[in-house]
Amino acid sequence: PGLFERFLAAVAWAEESRKAMHLAMVARAEMIHPQKFGVLVAANRGLASNIFTTEVEAHAWLDAWDGQ
């Protein structure tokens, strides 16, 4: 997806989450923007999110939020 599509997706996820969740995504490396543009857009709208190339990394990131 291009920057505009990434922007729209991140805004929609942030609005739907209402700051009540943490979002971890898994994608192929070539699909992840080098500066994680979508993660930044979501963070600017209050959504804690990140994107990873493996489920192990995604689960570890989510597990770090447990108890916070």
Secondary structure, DSSP 8 states (H G I E B T S, - for coil): --HHHHHHHHHHHHHHHTT--EEEEE--GGGS-TT-HHHHHHHHTT-EEEEESSHHHHHHHHHHHTT-
